[in-house]
């Protein structure tokens, strides 16, 4: 390899690598949402939820806070957003305890949740906003 071709290779490869790293870092998107949830069981617990999520591609992770629940008040959450479909698994005390699934329409979200813990088994509905940016990726 000649000296000129080595210099050209360094000049061309370094910017490409820098561009690739920058693009990967730029794809993480911050999402926040809030809304209400309600149990469909007799006695009907209900409350509010707030979420703070980081999205990279279809994957999301972050935190979820709930009011009105005697099982989960704040927990880590991982899941996916694929088109308009949202699936979130909530982990509290190191074990998955609840699953939230739903559909996005513009900035609104609604769906169902299921709780399966040692303390309580329950299910219900949830709705609110997650931001129009959630479906735009």
N, C-alpha and C positions, 0 to 999 in steps of 0.2 A: 504494500500500500504506500503510495507516495505521500509526502508531507502535505501537499495541498489537499488530497482526498481525506487525510486524517483531520485536518483543520476544518474542512467543510462538514465532515461527519459530526465533529463536536459542536459546531455552530448550529447544525440542523437538529441534532438529537436532543440537546439540552432544552431548547424551547418546546419541543414536542412533549418531553417528560413533564416540564413545568405546566403546560397546558392541561395535560391529563390529570395531574394532581389537583390543580385548581378546579377543574370541572367536577371531580369526585367530591371535593369539599363543598362545592356550591350546590350539590343536589340535596343535601340535608335541609329540610324545610321545617320550620317551627309552626305547629298548629296548636290552637287552644280552643276549647269548647266548653259549653255549659248547657244545662237543661234540667229536666225533671225525670224522675223514675217512679214507678209505682208497682207494687206487688199485685198479682191477680189472685192471691190466696185469701181465704177468709181472715178478717182482721186488718187487711190491707195496709201494710207499711208503705210509706212513700217519703220522698225527699228530693233533694237536688243533687246534681253531680257537676263537677268541673274536671277538665282534663287538660294536661299540658303534655304535648307529644312532639317528638322529633321524627320526621319522616325522611327516609332514604329509599327511593324507588317505591316499591309496594310495602316495605316494612315500616312499622311504627313502634316506638317505645317511649315510655314516659311515666307519668303519675296520674292517678285518678283519685279524687276525693269525693266522698259521699256524705250527705247529711241524712238523718232519719234511719240509718241502718244500725242494727245492734251487732252486726258481724264485721263489716268493713267500714272504716272511716277514711283511711288513706292507704293506697297500695300501689305497687309498681304494675305496669301494664305493658304487654307486648302484643303485637298482632299485625294485621295487614289491611291495606286499602287497595282494592283491585277494581278499578273502574268506579262504580258507585257502591260496591259492596264493602262493608267494614266488618272485620272480625277482631275482637279484642279479648284477650285472656287476662284476668286480673289475678295477681298472686299476692297473698297476704300471709305472713308468717312462714314464708318460704314454700308454700304450696298453692297451686292454682285453686281458686275457690269459686270464681264466677266467670262466665262467658257472656260477652255482649256482642250481638250481631245486629247489623242494621244496613240501611240504604241511605245514601247521600242523594239529595236533590238540591242543587244549588248550594247554599250555605246551611241548609237544614239537614238534620239526621233523625231517623226514627227506626226503632227496631225492638227486639226482644232480648231479655237477659235471663240467665239461669244461674242459680246459686246452688252449689253442691258441697257443703262443708260438714264437718262433724257436728257443728252447732245447729245448722238449719238447712233444709232443702226448700227452695222457693223458686219462683219464676215470675216474670212480669214484663212490662214495657218500659221503654226509655225514649226520650225525644229531646231535641234541642238544636243547637247550632254547633257546627264544627268549622265553619268558614268555607267559602267558595273555593279557596286555594286547595282544599283537600281533594277535589275532583279534577283540578287543573293539571296535575302532574302527569 
